[in-house]
Amino acid sequence: EHNKNPEDPLDQGLQYPELMTEEELVAFLRIPRVSKANNYKNVIENLKRIHGLPCIHICKKPLYPLNAVRKWIEDKLKKEQKL
């Protein structure tokens, strides 16, 4: 059991939206639990630039399609299992 985070939709019993904001993506990927970085935006930028994290822009705001992010995770898992 982990401490509940009021910012995390899963901790509120909610589902993530089809298009996640950066804050929702940070929670979805559990970045606060796995990264020691002080700035989670930098972590996301690194994942986009170096690891191909899927992102679209609407009105110049980055949004992250839930299904595309899930597929990205599955693809990363397959690659890491081959190592």
Disulfide bonds with the S-S distance in Angstrom:
none
